[in-house]
């Protein structure tokens, strides 16, 4: 008897640059390994499905984030809240990822779509925040938690990111 295809279910709830990578990297890797993969985007995670991404990163409230030049040792947390710091941190993160050859979020998202990873936008969240579905990329589905549970209930691995 042939083995059934393994399944990976991911719930993506974050909409920042640093939190955009895990769901797309894990789902694309799983698909490359032969898994059937699905990502359910809810609340702020829906930002990852927008056609025009405007993802940012901040060190504020993220004590685990490695800071350049040992800034975590000498740069007071209060200064991280100054105007312009978020833009600077985002720029630095993007430059570092590019220098290390890390694919962009857009590239990873496209890889997922090409690998038939199902991308589901939470309809309740779209309605709650009055989001315009035309602002989302093509090829996604809209569904509720029940839609995701059908798949997640049969998955081998279920991750909350």
C-alpha positions, 0 to 999 in steps of 0.5 A: 500500500502506498504511503499517504502524502504528509501534510503541513498546516501553518497558521500565520498571525504576524505581519512584520518582516521578520515574522514573514519568513517562517511560514513561507520558508517552512511551507516551501521546504515542506512542499519541496519534500513532498508534503501537501502544505497550507498556510492560513493567514489571520489577523496581522498575518494577512499583511503577507498576502497583500500585492504591495508589501510594506513590511517593517521590523522593529527591535522594540519589544523583541529582546531576542533580536541580534543588534548590529555593532553590539547595540543591544549592550549599549543602545538604550531601549528607549532610543529604539522608540525614536522616530525613524528607528523602525525604518532604519532597522527595516532597512538594515534587516533587508540589506543583511538578508540581501547580502546573505543571499536570503530570498525576499518575502515576495520570492518566497511567496511566489515559490510557495504558490508555484509549489501548490502551497494553498494560501488561505486568507481568513474571511472573518479577519478580512471582514473585521478590518474592512480589507479590500480583497482586490489588494491581495495577490491572485491565487489565494482562497478565502475561508474561515477557521472551519476551512482550515480545521478540515485540513489541520485536523488531518495534518501531520504537522501543525504550526502556529507562527 
